[in-house]
């Protein structure tokens, strides 16, 4: 059985739909999303988005991060 907690119309045309199980991980009413980026098999960076409701959209505010080659995180993720 599918229980719809939230829905968002999109601009993706005929692409398949994405269904996700809801896990309430809000902090002070804000839903956050962290996206990890790779190039080949190497970590390349991450993004963080926040939304005041359960859906984090591609239009939600984004904070990009750069991981320098000599940073602790870069050395840890090798």
C-alpha positions as CSV (number, residue, x, y, z in Angstrom):
1,X,0.0,0.0,0.0
2,X,1.3,3.4,-0.9
3,X,0.6,6.3,1.5
4,X,1.4,9.7,0.0
5,X,2.9,12.1,2.5
6,X,3.9,14.7,0.0
7,X,4.0,15.2,-3.8
8,X,5.5,17.7,-6.2
9,X,4.7,18.3,-9.8
10,X,7.8,18.3,-11.9
11,X,9.3,19.4,-15.2
12,X,10.8,16.1,-16.1
13,X,8.2,15.1,-18.8
14,X,8.0,11.4,-19.4
15,X,10.8,10.4,-17.1
16,X,10.0,7.7,-14.5
17,X,8.6,8.8,-11.2
18,X,10.6,8.5,-8.0
19,X,9.0,7.1,-4.9
20,X,10.7,7.2,-1.6
21,X,9.8,6.0,1.9
22,X,9.3,8.8,4.3
23,X,11.9,9.2,7.1
24,X,11.3,12.3,9.2
25,X,14.8,13.7,9.7
26,X,13.9,17.4,10.0
27,X,15.9,19.6,12.4
28,X,14.0,22.6,13.7
29,X,11.4,22.1,11.0
30,X,14.0,22.1,8.1
31,X,14.5,19.1,5.8
32,X,18.1,18.7,4.6
33,X,19.6,16.8,1.7
34,X,23.2,16.0,1.1
35,X,24.4,15.1,-2.4
36,X,27.8,13.5,-3.0
37,X,29.5,14.0,-6.4
38,X,32.1,11.7,-8.0
39,X,34.3,11.8,-11.0
40,X,35.1,8.3,-12.1
41,X,35.7,6.5,-8.9
42,X,36.9,9.6,-6.9
43,X,35.0,11.8,-4.6
44,X,34.7,15.3,-6.1
45,X,32.5,17.4,-3.8
46,X,29.1,17.7,-2.1
47,X,26.1,19.9,-2.0
48,X,23.6,20.6,0.7
49,X,20.0,21.7,0.2
50,X,17.4,22.8,2.7
51,X,13.6,23.0,2.5
52,X,10.9,24.1,5.0
53,X,8.7,21.2,4.0
54,X,9.4,17.4,3.4
55,X,10.3,17.8,-0.3
56,X,13.8,19.0,-1.1
57,X,13.5,20.2,-4.7
58,X,16.1,21.0,-7.4
59,X,15.0,24.6,-6.8
60,X,15.7,24.5,-3.0
61,X,18.6,26.7,-1.8
62,X,21.9,25.0,-2.3
63,X,25.2,25.4,-0.6
64,X,28.0,23.8,-2.7
65,X,31.2,22.6,-1.1
66,X,34.7,22.1,-2.4
67,X,37.0,19.5,-1.0
68,X,40.6,20.5,-1.6
69,X,43.1,17.9,-2.5
70,X,45.0,18.4,0.8
71,X,42.0,18.5,3.1
72,X,41.2,16.0,5.8
73,X,38.0,14.8,4.1
74,X,39.9,14.3,0.8
75,X,42.5,12.1,2.4
76,X,39.8,10.2,4.3
77,X,37.8,9.4,1.2
78,X,40.6,8.0,-0.9
